[in-house]
Amino acid sequence: MPFEPSFDYTRDGILKSYEMSLARLGLNRVEALLIHDLDLRFHKSEEGVDFRLGQLDDGGYRALADLKAAGEIAAIGAGINLKGMIPRFLQRWPLDFFLVAMPYTLLEQEGLKELEMCAARGVAIVIGAPYASGILVRGPGPGALYRYAPAEPAIIAKAQRVAEVCRRHAVPLAAAALQFWPPQRRLRDPRAGCRRRSTPEPRLDATRPHDDLWAELKAEGLVRAEAPTPRLAGSP
């Protein structure tokens, strides 16, 4: 539909958005309410980002806190698309969690330090784009998408190398991508979506360890050496 988005992080804007969301959902409350799209990608300049952060400072965040105190919502979060925004939120407000869309996937771990910062403060994380817009579930073939756009040649080449390592270990690329998330205390499971209802859910074989897979990805320089990797349940 030909609608133009209107960003309004003021108290009135947040309360109106919340009420309209409840009406569309047919609910009288939601568990979590998130601040979305407050970054350079959407607001084009540091001045634009600072202005929107100021709207939250001037009453927008207070509206969220009041909803939580009244029991209307259980948690306050923020959606993150770009590295660098998590510290700016944490400097201002005691958020409960972040929904991290892009700075942490099997292809790139540029947001790792910021996730560690969250873990140290007891702030939960939801990995929001484990498939990196599709390239890690459909594979690095024609039409592959990365960061919501056609994947660049360098990303396709890296995804092909990751896929080759996965094949050597008999692990589906999509399964490795879904399992690759920081397993630290307080960090939450990833969210994954699919285009078709019939798309099967990829899984790692729970009966065998995959430490060799992660070790080879690190040895090949495809995953950061310091990135935490999942272990089989019950392993040290």
NUVOSE-562446 format. One record per residue: z, x, y of N, C-alpha, C, O in turn. Coordinates in steps of 0.05 Angstrom, whole numbers, padded with zeros to 5 digits, always signed. Atoms other than C-alpha are relative to their C-alpha. Example, Ala and Ser with C-alpha at 12.3 -4.5 7.8 and 13.67 -1.06 7.14 Angstrom:
// NUVOSE-562446
+00000+00018-00024+00156+00246-00090+00000+00018+00024+00013+00039+00024-00001-00016-00024+00143+00273-00021+00014-00015+00022+00018-00005+00044
//
This chain:
// NUVOSE-562446
+00000+00017-00024+00000+00000+00000+00000+00018+00025+00012+00039+00025+00003-00017-00024-00016+00026+00070+00025-00001+00018+00024-00011+00041-00025-00001-00016+00056+00037+00094+00004+00029+00009-00003+00048-00005-00008-00026-00010+00080+00095+00136+00030+00003-00004+00045-00015+00004-00029-00004+00004+00148+00125+00117+00013+00004+00027+00002+00016+00046-00016-00003-00025+00201+00121+00171+00027+00013-00008+00042+00002-00023-00025-00015+00007+00257+00173+00166+00021-00007+00020+00018-00003+00045-00022+00008-00017+00323+00149+00194+00026+00006-00014+00034-00009-00032-00025-00008+00013+00387+00185+00175+00024-00008+00017+00046+00004+00013-00023+00010-00016+00431+00149+00226+00017-00019-00017+00009-00027-00039-00017+00019+00014+00488+00104+00205-00014-00026-00005-00014-00036-00027+00014+00026+00003+00448+00041+00218-00024+00003-00019-00029-00015-00035+00023-00004+00017+00387+00070+00183+00008+00002-00029-00006-00009-00047-00009-00003+00028+00425+00089+00120+00010-00027-00011+00004-00034-00033-00010+00026+00009+00461+00022+00116-00023-00020-00005-00022-00035-00024+00023+00017+00004+00395-00015+00125-00015+00007-00025-00023-00010-00041+00015-00009+00023+00361+00027+00072+00015-00007-00026+00003-00016-00045-00016+00007+00023+00419+00015+00024-00002-00029-00006-00006-00037-00029+00002+00029+00004+00417-00060+00034-00027-00008-00011-00029-00025-00029+00027+00006+00009+00341-00062+00025-00004+00009-00029-00017-00004-00045+00002-00010+00028+00347-00020-00039+00014-00019-00019+00003-00025-00041-00013+00019+00017+00398-00068-00068-00016-00025-00004-00017-00036-00026+00016+00024+00002+00353-00126-00053-00024+00004-00019-00030-00013-00035+00023-00006+00018+00293-00093-00087+00009+00003-00029-00005-00005-00047-00010-00004+00027+00335-00073-00147+00012-00024-00013+00015-00026-00037-00014+00023+00010+00369-00140-00153+00028+00006-00010+00038-00006-00029-00027-00008+00007+00437-00106-00156+00019-00004+00023+00010-00007+00046-00020+00002-00022+00502-00111-00116+00013+00027+00006+00029+00029+00024-00009-00027-00005+00518-00037-00121-00016+00020-00017-00030+00012-00036+00012-00022+00016+00491+00030-00146+00020+00021-00004+00039+00024+00011-00019-00021+00006+00526+00088-00178-00001+00023+00020+00019+00034+00028+00004-00024-00017+00497+00142-00133-00021-00006+00021-00041-00019+00016+00019+00003-00022+00463+00144-00066-00007+00027+00010+00011+00044+00014+00009-00027-00007+00421+00203-00045-00014+00001+00027-00028-00017+00035+00015-00007-00024+00396+00234+00019-00025+00013-00009-00024+00034-00022+00025-00010+00010+00323+00246+00006-00018+00013+00022-00017+00004+00045+00023-00011-00015+00267+00290+00035+00008+00012+00027-00008+00011+00046-00008-00012-00025+00307+00325+00089-00006+00030-00002+00012+00046-00008+00008-00028+00002+00268+00391+00091-00025+00004+00016-00037-00014+00027+00024-00008-00016+00210+00428+00124-00025-00014-00011-00044-00019+00005+00024+00013+00011+00160+00396+00077-00006-00027+00013-00029-00034+00017+00003+00027-00011+00172+00328+00107+00003-00001+00030-00009-00018+00044-00006+00002-00028+00196+00344+00177-00013+00022+00017-00009+00024+00041+00020-00017-00012+00147+00400+00192+00010+00024+00017-00005+00043+00021-00010-00022-00017+00192+00446+00235+00030+00001-00003+00043-00018-00012-00029-00003+00000+00262+00473+00240+00013-00019+00020+00034-00030+00015-00010+00019-00019+00271+00430+00301+00002-00028-00012+00022-00043-00008+00000+00026+00013+00253+00369+00260+00022-00003-00020+00036-00023-00022-00022+00000+00020+00301+00388+00204+00027-00002+00014+00045-00017+00006-00025-00001-00015+00357+00403+00254+00006-00028+00012+00029-00037+00012-00004+00027-00012+00346+00335+00288+00010-00020-00021+00028-00035-00016-00009+00018+00021+00353+00298+00222+00027+00006-00011+00043-00012-00017-00027-00008+00008+00414+00338+00201+00020-00010+00021+00042-00019+00015-00017+00010-00021+00443+00319+00269+00005-00030-00002+00026-00040+00004-00005+00029+00005+00432+00245+00253+00021-00005-00021+00038-00023-00018-00021+00002+00020+00474+00254+00191+00027+00008+00012+00047-00005+00006-00025-00009-00013+00526+00292+00231+00012-00021+00018+00036-00025+00020-00009+00019-00020+00529+00237+00283+00008-00027-00011+00014-00046+00004-00008+00026+00011+00545+00181+00235-00012-00008-00026-00002-00025-00041+00013+00007+00025+00497+00179+00177+00016+00007-00024+00019-00009-00043-00017-00007+00023+00542+00217+00129+00025-00017-00001+00034-00024-00022-00024+00017-00001+00601+00176+00152-00005-00027-00013+00012-00038-00026+00007+00025+00013+00564+00114+00129+00001+00003-00030+00011-00015-00044-00001-00005+00028+00556+00144+00060+00029+00003-00010+00036-00009-00031-00028-00003+00008+00629+00165+00057+00015-00026+00000+00031-00031-00017-00013+00026-00001+00651+00095+00078-00008-00017-00024+00008-00031-00036+00009+00015+00024+00608+00064+00022+00015+00009-00025+00023-00007-00042-00014-00010+00023+00640+00110-00028+00030-00007+00001+00041-00015-00020-00028+00007-00002+00711+00097-00002+00005-00029-00007+00026-00036-00017-00003+00029+00006+00699+00022-00008-00007-00007-00028-00005-00030-00036+00007+00006+00028+00676+00029-00080-00028-00011-00003-00036-00020-00025+00028+00010+00002+00604+00008-00064-00018+00019-00015-00036+00011-00029+00015-00020+00015+00577+00073-00091+00021+00019-00013+00044+00021-00003-00019-00018+00013+00609+00125-00138-00004+00029+00008+00014+00045+00006+00006-00028-00006+00575+00189-00114-00021+00002+00022-00038-00016+00025+00018-00006-00022+00538+00218-00055-00016+00025-00008-00004+00046-00015+00017-00023+00008+00479+00265-00069-00022+00005+00020-00025-00010+00040+00024-00006-00016+00418+00297-00038-00022+00010-00018-00017+00026-00036+00023-00010+00014+00349+00308-00064-00011+00025+00012-00014+00027+00037+00008-00027-00010+00325+00380-00058-00028+00006-00011-00033+00007-00035+00027-00008+00007+00251+00400-00057-00005+00030+00004-00021+00042-00010+00005-00028-00008+00256+00470-00027+00025+00017-00001+00047+00007+00004-00022-00019-00001+00300+00531-00033+00010+00002+00029-00005+00001+00048-00012-00004-00026+00348+00540+00024+00015-00024+00012+00030-00021+00031-00013+00024-00011+00370+00469+00036+00028-00005-00011+00045-00016+00003-00027+00005+00012+00430+00467-00012+00022+00013+00017+00041-00001+00023-00021-00011-00016+00471+00516+00029+00004-00015+00027+00027-00017+00036-00002+00015-00026+00456+00477+00093+00015-00026-00004+00030-00034+00014-00016+00025+00006+00483+00413+00061+00029+00007-00005+00047-00006+00005-00027-00006+00007+00543+00447+00032+00017+00009+00023+00042+00006+00024-00015-00009-00024+00562+00477+00099+00011-00024+00016+00030-00021+00031-00007+00023-00017+00568+00407+00128+00016-00021-00015+00036-00032-00003-00012+00024+00013+00589+00356+00075+00008+00005-00029-00005+00021-00042-00009-00003+00028+00627+00351+00009-00016-00018-00019-00006-00038-00029+00017+00016+00018+00569+00324-00033+00010+00002-00028+00022+00021-00036-00007+00001+00028+00581+00304-00105-00020+00013-00018-00013+00025-00039+00021-00011+00017+00514+00327-00132-00026+00004+00015-00029-00007+00037+00027-00004-00010+00443+00351-00118-00020-00007-00022-00016-00001-00045+00023+00005+00017+00379+00325-00149-00021+00021+00007-00034+00019+00028+00017-00023-00006+00338+00390-00152-00028-00005-00012-00031-00005-00037+00026+00007+00010+00264+00374-00157-00017+00024-00008-00030+00023-00029+00019-00021+00006+00227+00440-00155+00010+00028-00001-00002+00044-00015-00007-00029+00000+00264+00505-00142+00011+00011-00026+00019+00034-00026-00010-00011+00026+00286+00511-00215-00015-00013-00023-00009-00036-00030+00015+00009+00023+00238+00504-00273-00005+00024-00019+00003+00047-00012+00007-00022+00018+00214+00546-00332-00019+00019+00013-00020+00043+00005+00020-00018-00013+00160+00574-00286+00012+00015+00023+00004+00038+00028-00012-00014-00023+00204+00592-00227+00030-00006+00001+00038-00029-00004-00029+00004-00002+00279+00602-00217+00010+00009+00027+00032+00021+00029-00007-00010-00027+00281+00616-00143+00026-00013+00010+00038-00001+00028-00024+00013-00009+00339+00567-00134+00025+00007-00016+00045-00006-00012-00022-00005+00018+00385+00599-00185+00026+00006+00015+00047-00005+00008-00024-00007-00015+00434+00629-00135+00013-00024+00013+00037-00026+00014-00011+00024-00012+00441+00562-00101+00013-00018-00020+00033-00032-00014-00013+00016+00022+00456+00527-00167+00027+00013-00008+00046-00002-00013-00025-00013+00006+00509+00579-00181+00021-00006+00022+00045-00009+00016-00018+00007-00022+00539+00564-00112+00011-00028-00005+00035-00033+00000-00010+00027+00006+00543+00491-00132+00020+00000-00022+00041-00014-00020-00019-00001+00022+00576+00507-00198+00027+00010+00008+00048+00000-00001-00025-00012-00009+00628+00549-00163+00017-00020+00016+00041-00018+00017-00014+00020-00016+00645+00490-00118+00005-00026-00015+00016-00045-00003-00003+00024+00015+00645+00438-00173-00019-00022+00008-00014-00046+00003+00021+00019-00008+00583+00404-00145-00020-00002-00023-00031+00018-00031+00018+00004+00023+00540+00374-00200-00029+00003+00007-00036+00000+00031+00028-00003-00004+00466+00386-00209-00015-00017-00020-00008-00018-00044+00020+00012+00018+00410+00343-00238-00026+00014+00004-00036+00016+00027+00026-00013-00002+00347+00381-00253-00021-00023+00000-00024-00037-00020+00017+00024-00004+00295+00331-00227-00029+00003-00008-00043-00017-00009+00028-00003+00007+00229+00362-00247-00004+00022-00021-00017+00042-00015+00002-00021+00020+00234+00401-00312-00028+00006-00008-00034+00028-00018+00027-00005+00007+00160+00393-00324-00017+00010+00023-00042+00014+00020+00013-00012-00023+00142+00419-00255-00025-00016+00008-00046-00004+00014+00021+00018-00007+00098+00359-00239-00021-00005-00022-00041-00019-00018+00018+00006+00022+00063+00361-00306-00011+00024-00015-00018+00021-00039+00013-00022+00014+00037+00430-00322+00016+00010-00024+00004+00021-00042-00016-00008+00022+00095+00443-00369+00003-00021-00022+00017-00016-00042+00001+00020+00022+00083+00380-00410-00028-00004-00009-00033-00007-00033+00029+00003+00008+00007+00373-00409-00012+00026-00006-00032+00027-00020+00011-00027+00005-00004+00448-00410-00017+00008+00023-00026-00008+00040+00015-00012-00022-00042+00494-00363-00030-00003-00003-00045+00016-00001+00029+00005+00003-00110+00462-00374-00012-00011+00025+00001-00011+00046+00013+00012-00024-00160+00429-00327+00016-00023+00011+00026-00040-00004-00014+00021-00014-00128+00384-00276+00030+00003+00000+00044-00016+00007-00029-00004+00001-00059+00414-00286+00012-00002+00028+00001+00008+00048-00014+00004-00025-00010+00395-00231+00025+00017+00001+00039+00021-00019-00024-00015-00004+00045+00438-00202+00010-00005+00028-00006-00004+00047-00010+00007-00026+00091+00420-00144-00016-00023+00013-00022-00022+00037+00014+00024-00010+00054+00353-00137-00028+00005+00010-00039-00012+00025+00027-00007-00009-00013+00387-00126-00015+00015-00022-00002+00025-00040+00015-00016+00020-00069+00421-00166+00012+00028-00002+00016+00041+00018-00013-00026+00004-00039+00484-00196-00019+00022+00008-00043+00022+00003+00016-00023-00008-00062+00549-00166-00005+00019-00024+00010+00018-00044+00007-00017+00023-00095+00602-00211+00024+00017-00010+00027+00021-00034-00022-00017+00009-00033+00647-00211+00021-00016-00017+00032-00005-00036-00018+00017+00015+00011+00589-00235-00011-00007-00027+00003-00007-00047+00013+00007+00025-00039+00569-00288+00001+00024-00019+00006+00021-00043-00001-00024+00017-00042+00641-00313+00029+00005-00011+00032+00012-00034-00027-00004+00010+00034+00646-00317+00008-00021-00020+00020-00015-00041-00005+00022+00019+00039+00578-00352-00013+00006-00027-00002+00000-00048+00014-00007+00025-00012+00602-00403+00015+00021-00015+00017+00020-00040-00016-00021+00014+00030+00664-00418+00026-00012-00011+00034-00005-00033-00024+00013+00011+00093+00621-00425-00007-00016-00025+00008-00015-00045+00008+00016+00023+00056+00574-00471-00006+00017-00025+00000+00009-00047+00005-00018+00022+00033+00633-00514+00025+00009-00014+00027+00010-00038-00026-00008+00011+00104+00657-00523+00012-00023-00016+00023-00019-00038-00011+00024+00014+00126+00586-00542-00014-00004-00026-00001-00011-00046+00015+00003+00025+00071+00582-00594+00008+00020-00021+00010+00013-00044-00008-00021+00019+00093+00647-00625+00027-00007-00013+00033+00001-00036-00026+00008+00011+00162+00616-00635+00000-00029-00010+00021-00040-00017+00003+00027+00010+00135+00548-00657+00017-00020+00015+00029-00038+00004-00015+00018-00018+00168+00513-00598-00020-00013+00019-00034+00002+00033+00018+00013-00020+00128+00461-00558+00007+00008+00028+00031+00010+00035-00005-00008-00028+00120+00482-00485+00017-00021+00014+00036-00013+00028-00015+00021-00013+00147+00415-00462+00029+00000-00009+00047-00006+00008-00028+00000+00010+00209+00421-00506+00015+00023+00013+00038+00020+00021-00013-00023-00012+00224+00491-00479+00006-00006+00030+00028+00000+00040-00004+00007-00029+00215+00465-00407+00023-00019+00003+00039-00016+00022-00021+00020-00003+00262+00407-00419+00027+00012-00005+00047+00003+00006-00026-00012+00007+00316+00450-00449+00008+00022+00019+00032+00030+00020-00006-00022-00018+00311+00505-00396+00013-00010+00025-00001-00016+00045-00014+00007-00025+00364+00487-00346+00028+00013-00002+00037+00019-00024-00026-00015+00000+00430+00520-00325+00021-00015-00016+00029-00038-00008-00020+00015+00016+00482+00501-00378+00028+00005+00009+00047+00001-00006-00027-00005-00010+00541+00518-00333+00016-00026+00001+00005-00048+00002-00018+00022-00002+00601+00473-00329-00006-00016+00025-00012-00005+00047+00004+00019-00022+00591+00412-00284-00030-00005+00006-00035-00022+00023+00028+00006-00005+00515+00415-00286-00010-00021-00019-00003-00021-00043+00008+00024+00016+00481+00352-00311-00027+00003-00013-00042+00022-00007+00025-00001+00014+00423+00338-00357-00024-00004+00018-00021-00017+00039+00024+00003-00017+00352+00341-00331-00011-00028-00002-00006-00043-00022+00014+00025+00000+00311+00280-00313-00030+00005-00006-00041+00024+00006+00029-00004+00007+00241+00274-00343-00013-00027-00001-00002-00047-00011+00016+00025+00001+00188+00221-00335-00026+00005-00014-00034+00027-00020+00026-00003+00013+00121+00207-00368-00018-00022+00012-00009-00042+00023+00020+00019-00011+00057+00172-00347-00004-00024-00018-00011-00046-00009+00005+00022+00018+00051+00130-00410+00025-00005-00017+00039+00014-00025-00024+00007+00016+00105+00093-00449-00002+00012-00028+00019+00017-00040+00003-00010+00027+00076+00120-00514+00004+00031-00002+00005+00041-00024-00003-00029+00001+00087+00193-00494+00026+00007-00015+00047-00002-00007-00024-00007+00015+00135+00224-00545+00019+00018+00015+00010+00033+00033-00020-00017-00012+00199+00257-00523+00001+00027-00014+00007+00028-00038-00001-00026+00013+00195+00332-00536+00028+00009-00005+00046+00005+00012-00027-00010+00006+00255+00364-00570-00002+00028-00013-00021+00034-00027-00003-00025+00015+00276+00433-00592+00013-00007-00027+00030-00025-00029-00012+00004+00026+00293+00436-00666+00030+00007+00001+00037+00031+00005-00029-00004-00003+00369+00428-00666+00012+00016-00023+00035+00023-00022-00011-00014+00024+00376+00463-00734-00004+00030+00001+00005+00044-00016+00005-00029-00001+00352+00532-00712+00004+00011+00029-00003-00003+00048-00004-00012-00027+00370+00578-00654-00026+00009+00011-00045+00015-00003+00024-00009-00013+00318+00598-00603+00006+00023+00020-00008+00026+00040-00007-00023-00018+00351+00659-00572-00024+00019+00002-00028+00031+00024+00023-00018+00000+00289+00700-00591-00021-00009+00020-00034+00007+00033+00020+00011-00019+00245+00654-00550+00008+00008+00029-00009+00019+00043-00008-00006-00027+00286+00662-00487+00000+00030+00005-00007+00039+00027+00000-00029-00003+00293+00737-00499-00028+00010+00005-00032+00028+00022+00027-00009-00004+00218+00746-00504-00011-00009+00028-00025+00007+00041+00009+00009-00027+00205+00704-00441+00011+00019+00021-00002+00025+00041-00012-00019-00019+00253+00750-00404-00012+00027-00002-00018+00040+00019+00011-00026+00004+00225+00813-00434-00028+00002+00012-00037+00023+00021+00027+00001-00011+00155+00792-00412+00000-00005+00030-00021-00005+00043-00002+00005-00029+00180+00780-00341-00008-00028+00008-00014-00033+00032+00008+00027-00005+00164+00706-00346+00024-00017+00009+00021-00038+00022-00025+00013-00008+00237+00684-00336+00019+00021+00011+00020+00044+00001-00018-00020-00012+00288+00719-00292+00021+00009-00020+00032-00007-00035-00019-00011+00020+00333+00765-00331+00028-00012+00003+00042-00015-00017-00027+00010-00005+00396+00735-00299+00001-00031-00005+00023-00042-00003+00000+00028+00004+00375+00663-00314+00015-00008-00026+00009+00003-00047-00013+00009+00025+00423+00628-00363-00019-00015-00017-00037-00029-00008+00018+00014+00019+00390+00601-00425+00017-00016-00020+00039-00008-00026-00015+00017+00018+00412+00546-00473+00005+00013-00027-00011+00030-00036-00006-00010+00027+00445+00562-00539+00004-00024-00019+00010-00046-00010-00004+00021+00020+00449+00523-00603+00029-00009+00001+00047+00007+00004-00027+00011-00001+00509+00477-00604+00018+00014-00021+00011+00017-00044-00019-00014+00018+00569+00514-00633-00002+00030+00000+00015+00043-00011+00003-00030+00000+00541+00584-00621+00016+00011+00023+00022-00004+00042-00016-00012-00021+00582+00633-00578-00016+00004+00026-00005+00013+00045
//
